[in-house]
Amino acid sequence: MYIPTSSRSRREDGAIVFWTLRINGDAVSSRECSYLRGHTGRVGSLLALKESEGAFTGGLLISGGADSSIRVWDPRVREGVNACVQTVFGHEGTVTALAQVGPYLVSGSTDKTIRLWRSGGSGRRATMYPWFEEHQRLGTMDGWVQTLSFNVTHKVGDLGAVYAADSTGAALCFKPRFDKEAPGRIDFADNAGVKPFNKLLNRGVIQIKFIAEECLVLTLAYDNKLRGYDSRTGMMIIQLENSNLCAFNAMEWDEQHRQLFL
């Protein structure tokens, strides 16, 4: 399983705690922690930005907070006050979920909206950091947007899909397409989102995860169950209840070994 060279944690006071990991063979140790401060309320979501060819390099961190803002951080800047390279506003509630789709950033909030942000604003393409501007409101859900997931296969021409789920148990799927006006780029134009499967009995979804290579969408809900759906048909093919009579809080997929961790 992939082990990153850094780790981060969000806090209720708006701070992000950042550790640099030292890897020596099978041993992993951490140096002293650093703090990224800027949010004025609880940090609701974190996303490590991956490199996007022709748009920006990796190594950046995106956070969403209860102050309705999205912040772009460069953790390599040791002076924490200068580590925030952009503050993005647009949501009217806590930013609860983040996902990356190539050069795009997708966000969800307690304002029930899912928004798309495009990097590379006017005059900013040559800089070392992306500059995100609101590009499109992808959709509005019935409840608070709780979780987002994007994944793509290695097949030629596949652009992947974004899945979103909310506090009422509802889910939406958004599929990008090639941008006809800008060859080589993708867009979500005329995509209002489709319901990939039936609502989960009015129980909020804690996490949704799309595993494109397996054609599988997994959900964790407050009814203490893991469910798996075929992404092609929407049929439920897996259901597992937590024997400890409590909800599963998180899941991670190991693509190399095809294992799910709860």
KACORNOR-V405863 format. One record per residue. PHI is phi in whole degrees, 0 to 359 (NA if undefined). Layout:
[[PHI] [PHI]]
This chain:
[[NA] [293] [245] [288] [269] [210] [222] [216] [218] [260] [229] [291] [273] [94] [270] [246] [262] [232] [243] [264] [266] [249] [250] [230] [67] [269] [266] [236] [230] [240] [274] [297] [273] [239] [239] [249] [239] [176] [292] [261] [206] [306] [274] [267] [199] [225] [213] [276] [282] [268] [298] [236] [303] [82] [239] [195] [271] [274] [91] [259] [237] [247] [228] [236] [231] [290] [275] [72] [256] [246] [240] [254] [241] [247] [296] [287] [281] [289] [282] [306] [291] [261] [286] [279] [261] [199] [242] [248] [242] [169] [287] [245] [205] [300] [278] [258] [209] [221] [209] [250] [233] [60] [277] [260] [240] [247] [227] [232] [211] [287] [279] [75] [257] [244] [240] [246] [241] [252] [274] [89] [293] [303] [76] [250] [296] [274] [279] [279] [241] [290] [233] [272] [230] [296] [252] [194] [268] [291] [184] [232] [256] [288] [234] [296] [288] [263] [202] [227] [210] [236] [205] [213] [277] [265] [283] [297] [90] [281] [254] [81] [202] [251] [248] [229] [219] [234] [285] [263] [95] [276] [222] [225] [236] [238] [245] [287] [219] [290] [283] [293] [270] [221] [307] [93] [252] [246] [209] [242] [301] [58] [240] [274] [90] [239] [276] [284] [199] [292] [297] [270] [53] [60] [257] [297] [266] [278] [210] [236] [221] [260] [247] [297] [296] [263] [53] [228] [241] [250] [227] [246] [231] [285] [269] [73] [239] [263] [233] [234] [236] [286] [292] [274] [246] [82] [283] [282] [239] [222] [213] [225] [261] [292] [291] [272] [59] [216] [284] [287] [270] [200] [215] [217] [253] [264] [295] [297] [258] [54] [236] [251] [251] [244]]
